[in-house]
Amino acid sequence: MTQSIWNYAPTAGHTPDTDLTGYKVEAMDGHIGKVDQHSNDVGSQYIVVDTGVWIFGKEVLLPAGTVTAVDHDDRTIRVARSKEQIKNAPEFDKDKHLGDPSYRDQISGHYGSGGPGH
């Protein structure tokens, strides 16, 4: 599961040439924020969500494998995780996310197992 969590599911509706910046992000139980940045690199696909005031401006990284649907008409992304799982995720670290394997493993462990939280 760890490998596939970093790629969009074929059924998610993601198209590699689409800019997802600004899309609304919906957890299973409600709105969590907007896409601030994203990656379409195969094997390292993700979205970074700016949660705004919901978690006091925290940004979270969601591996593409958590995305269940991309609605381009409504500019909305749905993810298969709860607000609580996302709230308890390791905080996004813009300096580590691309080059630090331990950070990537930490994210994979949190979301790959369904994200049990703390």
N, C-alpha and C positions, 0 to 999 in steps of 0.2 A: 504493500500500500504506500510506502514511503516514496517510491519512484513515481507512481501515478499522481500523487497529491500535488506535484509541481507541474502538472499539465491539465489543460481544460478537458473535460469529458467531451467526447464527440457529440453528445446530445445536448450540451449546454447552450448551443447557439452562438458561440463565440466565433468571430471571424478575425483572423490575424491582422488584417489591415485597418481595423476599427480602433479609433482613439476612444478609450473608455473614460478618460478624464472628465470628471463632473457628473458621471452617472450616479444615481442614487443607489444605495446598497441596503438591501432588506435581509435581515436574519429571519429565522423561522418564526420568530415571535415579535417582529417589528423593525422599524427603521433604525439603522445604526450610523449612517453618515453618507459621505460622498467619496468617490474615487479621487485620490490626489495624484497618484501615479500608478503605472502598471508596466509589466514586462510581458512580451510575447516570445521571449527566447525559449525554444523547445527544451524541456527538462528543467526550466527555471521560470515558469510562468507564475505570476502573482498579481494581486492588486494591493495597493496601500490605501487604507480608508482613513480619512480625516473624520473622527467621530464628533467633532465640534463640542458643544456643551454637554453632550450625553456622558462622556467620560472626561470632562474638563480638558478638551483639546488634545487628547491622546490620539496618536496615530497607531493603527494596527496593520500588520501584514497578513494577508489571507492568501494561502497557496491557491492556485487556480483550480485544484481538485475539489475545493469546497464550494465552488460555483455550480449551481444547478441550472440556472437559466439566465440568459442575457436577452433583455427585451429592448431592441434598438429603437422601436417606436416610442416607448415610454422612457427610454434612457434609464433603465432600472436593471440592477443585477441582484439575483437572489442567491443566497448562500445557505448550505445545509448545516448551519450551526446556530445555536441560541445566542441571544444577547449576552447571557451570563458567560458562556464559553468564550465569546469574543472579548468580553470585558476582562476575563482572567488570563488572556493570552499574554505572552511575553511582549513587552513594549517594543514597538518598531524602533530599530536603531539604524539610521541612514548610513552610518559609517561602517556597520558590520554586515548588512544584509547581502551584499554581493560577494564578499570575499571570505567570510568567516564560516567554515563548515559547522562549527559547534552551534552557532546561532541558527543556521538552517536546520540542524538536527533538533534543536530545541523547539522550533516552530513545527517541524514535522511530527515530533512526539506529541505536542499539544493538540494539533488538529487531526493527525493521522489516527489517533486512537478515539476520536470523537471528542477530544478536549475535555477531560474530566474537571478541569479547573483546579482550584486550590482546596 
